[in-house]
Amino acid sequence: MSTLSYFVRQRREELRRTSPDYSLRRVAERIGVEPSYLSKIE
């Protein structure tokens, strides 16, 4: 796992604990990518 992918996933998971707006699907939608692509990055 690369440092970038580790950082992205850890940060999203931290934010998701306080807000459901940071689910994988919602983040992917917000940044304009497919959820499967974001999952591959993570």
Secondary structure, 3 states (H helix, E strand, C coil): CCHHHHHHHHHHHHHHHHCHHHCHHHHHHHHCCCHHHHHHHC
